[in-house]
């Protein structure tokens, strides 16, 4: 019975490319809190999207929204200047 329930859930659930999408204001925390967190993710076998996965020349907004849609959960890290970033606010409102 459990196998059937898992099958039904996997059919209805969108495919996740990442376990976690991390939304943050880069200049506030990239080399402090986020740096420590980014090192811990792989140690715990968590596949996280942090914007360092973007490639130069990518359509940033499309890539970010694709990563958001392809993530199981979103982790929003609020910092002092988070709300001053248009990208952060767009990410925040698209994760709902």
Number of C-alpha atoms within 10 A of each C-alpha: 5 7 8 9 10 10 11 11 11 11 10 8 10 12 12 14 17 18 17 21 25 20 23 26 21 16 11 15 18 15 11 10 11 18 11 12 12 18 10 12 14 11 9 8 9 13 16 23 23 18 16 7 11 14 10 8 6 10 10 14 12 10 15 23 15 12 24 25 19 18 22 17 16 21 14 16 14 14 13 9 14 20 15 10 13 10 16 20 15 14 21 17 8 12 16 7
